[in-house]
Amino acid sequence: MANENEIHIIGAGLAGSEAAWQAAEAGAKVVIHEMRPHRGTDAHQTDGCAELVCSNSFRSDDATSNAVGVLHEEMRRAGSLIMRAADANKVPAGGALAVDRDAFSDAVTKALHEHPNIEIIREEIDGLPPKEWQNVIIATGPLTSSGLATAIHSVTGEDALAFFDAIAPIIYKESINFDVAWFQSRYDKVGPDGDGADYINCPMDEAQYKAFIQALLDGEKTEFKDWEKSTPYFEGCLPIEVMAERGPETLRFGPMKPVGLTNSRTGKGAYAVVQLRQDNALGTLYNMVGFQTKLKYGAQSEIFRMIPGLEKAEFARLGGIHRNTFINSPALLDETLRWKQHPSIRFAGQITGVEGYLESAAIGLLTGRFAAADAIGAEINIPPTTTGLGALVGHITGGHLNKNGAKSFQPMNVNFGLFPDVEIPRTDGDGKRIKGKKKGFVRKRTMAARALSDVDHWLAQKANA
């Protein structure tokens, strides 16, 4: 007979794994239901918990002036398993936090298996959870199985919003031509475990760039099914060929921007630059930064070998594409992420409309804590909107309903635009007026400092509850 105080978590991705850890650490009993390996997805390669199916980067680790870095630090302070595993398995990536994807997933999987309050069951939940489950978290991510998705839609009456999420290729380092390519971080920035030369850079002159853009436009793409053709892309993860379609200079002002980089052989900049970021601890694999694509495999191999330095590139993984589905959270969820029509069920992760690894894990962190509070009879304290955690909750539980109640909800990465504004001083320590770019920088630093102070206060309240 099921324990009515057990927390059932559907999905062992980043959100589900973090939710399970937080709830178990709070003293609740947790059962994780993960369908892999019995049923795979279009994107996953393993049955490991918290598998990274796209980039291996958690983005900026700067907690002083970057909203992503602030979220990193907030989660560390909240005892995040995802952050603990990321910090233990990081690889050089300039100012970013990137990880060895296999070692990271192995660390998360091991921690969950060994926790005395967690049980992992390999099975698919292909409909709404059984009624006897009184405390449920649905953390099935962007690849929710059709049975469960259909059941959710049939109850809510809400049309699911969806977009395509594309995967960048990974290249074997030994196949890169270092007579052409060179190591350098943008502006020589030194990040965690880095030395200011963490990225491999492949330069292009104007003629090479124009030929490359034309090849992207002409290359054979994945054909979508009729029901997929109206699905919009997420603006923060556009395939490179879609960016190329928006104009010949779009990529030069996006993932191929040449600023902050100087060719070590010529002492000059390049017209455009393709960057590759280390993808595993051994340094044998490198990810093509920003090169998510829907090109067919044959076209990818041919076109990407046009890039100087990648003439003989060997690919450990070619790019791919999958559909990403999320619910209309502002209409469906309350401020504790419960489904209003079924208060015994919460949603976590990318299915709620946050975008990004850490954002998904952050919502998992909160749902795990909220569900545990229900299970053990404790008070639920919601983090203030001045924090990264609170700003994300605000975004997915009300930030995008307009005055008429109509939907305008879209996926969002954490950013300072989700935080309440903050007052900053008019002058600096020398009495000079703070204006222009400096004003923006000071505002970000002030918001970051406020967020970390406020999250400490929130965590102290939780500890004393």
Buried (B, 14 or more C-beta within 10 A) or exposed (E): EEEEEBBBBBBBBBBBBBBBBBBBBBEBBBBBBBBBEEEEBEBBBBBBBBBBBBBBBBBBBBBEBBBBBBBBBBBBBBBBBBBBBBBEBBBBBBBBBBBBBBBBBBBBBEBBEEBEBBBBEBEBBBEBBEEEBBBBBBBBBBBBBEEBBBBBBEEBEBEBBBBBBBBBBBBEBEBBBEEBBBBBBBEBBBBBEBEBBBBBBBBBEEEBBBEBBEBBEEBEBBEBEEEEEEBEBBEEBBBBBBBBBEEEEBBBEBBBBBEEBBBEEEEEBBBBBBBBBBBBBEEEBBBBBBBBBBBBBEBBBBBBBBBBBBBEBEBBBBBBBBBBBBBBBBBBBEEBBBBEEBEBBBBBBBBBBBBBBBBBBBBBBBBBBBBBBBBEEBEBBBBBBBBBBBBBBBBBBBBBBEEEEEBEBBBBBBBBEBBEEBEBEEEEEEEEEBEEEEEBEBBBBBBBBBBBEBBEEBBEEBEEE
